[in-house]
């Protein structure tokens, strides 16, 4: 199976469910850990384990925001999920696979390229009357080895501040227009990072929850002034929507995509960092 492309169809997954090198992860988020676990137990793709984004895919300290786990945390957290570098990991969720993209982000950050999202998520799987399994599937703990990614390089607030105004770096705000403008505030301050381009993540989805054709995503990105020669840094509130948008950009052929996992939860709550409000900066 060619997993370099970060998507797998429901038909392809159905044909590969019994493969020993395949690990399927249910990443749905239903509001908290208990509700997410209950949703998983009520019906999941056969053989899928459960991965909860806060406990399994984030740093233990969430005082500021949901940063990625450290290398040491990744060894423990991904290892207990049974993820090794030779596993082909398939992640799925609902709602456009939003929280599945977090697993893709963590794995690619630590050099695990064999990871894809189930295109269309659990909704497409169910719409096609494919089988569901109830109850838990216990992962087999393994030794996860973090590696340096060949392309996924994190970006933090300090680098962004240093490079504000750099024409080679485009900041891509993938939140809603209301969040971008500062009308909806989810931090001490509303607004966006100065110079950022508004590029809402959900507009990369089709009505059935599958990702749009890469060509259409590329046209949409170029219309916002995002070109392949640019270095792109996506951000949202806590890094999850930013990961989904980054995956879409990679699928569309953008080679230099980065994710600011601190996102607005960090930036908007730090009074030392500059902020813009309004919608004028939405156009590139």
N, C-alpha and C positions, 0 to 999 in steps of 0.2 A: 504494500500500500504506500503510495507516495504521500507522505505527510508534510512535505515542505510547504505545500499550500495549506493554510490554517483552517480548512473547512473539510468536512466529510459529509456525504449525503446519507439520508436515512437508509436508503437501500444498501449502500456500501457497508454501513455499520451493521445492519441486520445480517449481512453475509459474513461478517468477521467477528461476531459476538463470541464465538467459542475459541478464537485464537488465543493461545497462551501468552503471547506478547502484547495483548491488548488490555488496557485498563480503562474502564469507563467510569467517569466521576459525575455524580449528580450534584450540581452546585446551586440549586435553587435556594433563594432567600425569601422567607415568608414573614419577616419582621423581627424575629429573634431566633435563638438557637433551638428552643423547644419546638416552636411552630415549624421551623424549617425541617427539623428531624421528623416531626409527625407527617409533614407533607411527603417526605421521601419514603417513609415506611408505608404510606397509603398507596403507593404505586410508583415504580421507577423502571427504567430500562433494565431488562434482565441482566443480572451480574454486576450492576453498577454499585459502587460504594458511595458513601455520602461525604462530601467535603463542605464544611461550613466556613465561609470566607473570613470571619473574624478570628476564629480559633485556629484554623488551618492555614490561612493564606495571608495573614497580616502579622505585623510585629506585635509582641505581647503588650507593649506600652502604647495604649491608644489615647493618652492624655491630650496630645495635640491633634492627631488624625490617624488614619489607618495606613501608616507607612508599610512598605513591603517588609517581610521578615528579613532579619539579618541572615548571613550565611549560616551561622550556627543554628539559628531558629529554623532555617529551611531544612537543614540536615534532620532535625528532630521531627518537624511537622510534616514534611513531604515523605520522610522515611516511614512514619507511622501510617501513612496512606498507602504504602507499598509501591511508591514511585521510584524507579531506578532509571538510569540513563538508557537502558535498552528497552524500556516499555514505550509502546505507542499509546499515548494518553488521549482519550476523547472526553471532552468536557461538554456538558449541556446544562441549560437552565430553562426558565420560561422568560417571557417578556423580552424577546429578542436576544436571548442568551447573555443578558447583561452580566450576571455574576459568574458565568462560565468564562468570560473574558478575563476575569481576575486570575483564574488558574493559568490561562495562557500567558498572562503577563508575568506571573511569578516564575513559571517554568522557563520561558524564553530569557528572562533576566538572568537566570542561573544556568544558561547554556543548554537547556533541554529543548531541542528543535522539534522532536517528534511529538507534537501536540496539535490538536485540531478541535474546532467546535463542531458539534452536530448541527448542521445548517437547518434552521427552523426550530431547533430546540425540541423540548418535550411536546409542544403543541403540534408540530408537524408529525412527529412520531405517532401521537394519539389519533390525529386526523386520518392517518393512513391505516388505522386499526391494527397497529403493530402491538405485540404483546407487552404487558407490564407485569412486574413481579412485586409482590408485597413482602414486607418484612426486611430485616437487616441483612446486608452482606458484609461480612467482616473482612477488612483488608488484611493482607499478609505483610507485616512490618518488614522493611528492607532498608538497605543502606543507600540513601540518596547522596550523590556527590556533586556539590555545586561546582560549576565551571564558569569561565568567563564567556559571556555571549559574544558571538562574532559580529553582532550588530545592535543589540538592545543595550543602550548606554543611558543610565538614569541621568536626570537633570534635577538640580535642587534650587532652592530659592536664591542662594548666594550666586550661583552661576547666572540665573535669570536676571538678577539685579545688575550684575556686571555687564550683561550683554543687551540690556534694554536699548533699543535703537539700532542694534546690529541688523543690517538688511539681509544677512544670510540666515538668521534665525526667525522663524515665524511661530508665534505663540497661538495655539489653536484652542479656543474656549468652546467646549462641546456641551455646555449646559444649555438651559432654556434661555430664551430672549429676556424673560423677566429677571432671571438670576444675573445675566450679563449686564443688564441695564441698572441693576441695583434695586429694582422694584420688589423683588423677592429676596429677602436677606436670610442667609443661613450661617452667618458668622457675625462677628462684632460690627463689621463693615460690609456694605453691599457694593456691587460693581464688578470690575474685572481688572486684570493686569494691564497696565498701559500698553497700547499698541496691539492688543490681542485681536484676533479675528473670530467672530462668532460663527460656529460650524456645528449645529446641534447633532448629536450622535444618532438619534433615532431616525433622521432623514436618510440614513444609509440602509434602512430596512424596507423590504417590500411588505405588502399588506399581510402576507402569511408568516411574517417573522423571519424569513430568509434574508440573507444579505443581497443587496442589489448587485447587478453585474459589475465587475471591476471597472469596465469602461465608463459606466454611468457614475460610479463613485469618483473616478478620475475627473470627469467633466465637472461634477459638482465641486470638487476641490479646486480645480483650476479657475472656476467662476469666482471663487473666494480669494483668488490670488495666491493659492498654494501650488507651487511648481515643484517638479521632481528634483530640481537642483537645490531647493531650499532644505535646510535642516528644520524639521517640524517638532514642536514640543506640545503635546496635548495635555489639557488639564480640565478638571471638573470640580466637584466638591470634595470627594475623598479618593479619587484615583480610579474608580471603577468604570464610569462612563468614558473616562480618558483612555482606558485600556481597550474598550470596544472600538472607539474611533481610531486608535492606533492600528489595531488589527485590520480595520477596513482600509486604511491608507496603505498598509503593507500589501494587502491583497490587490490594491489598485496600482501597485508598482512603484510606490514611493520608497526609496532605499534608506533614507535617513530619518527615522521616526523615533522620537523619545517620549517618555511619559513622566510628567511631574507628579509623583504620587502624593506629595504634600498637598497639592491642589489648593482650592479656595479655603478649606478648613484651616490650613496653615497660613496662607497669604492674607486672607481676610481678617484673621485674628491677631495679626502682628502689626501694631500701629507704626512700626518703623518702615514698612514696605509701602510703596506708592500704589494708589488706586485711581482708576477712572470709573465714571458712571455714565449712564446714558447709552444710546444705541449708535451714536455717530461712528464709532470705530468698528462697527460690524463689517463694513466693506474694507477690502484690502487696499 
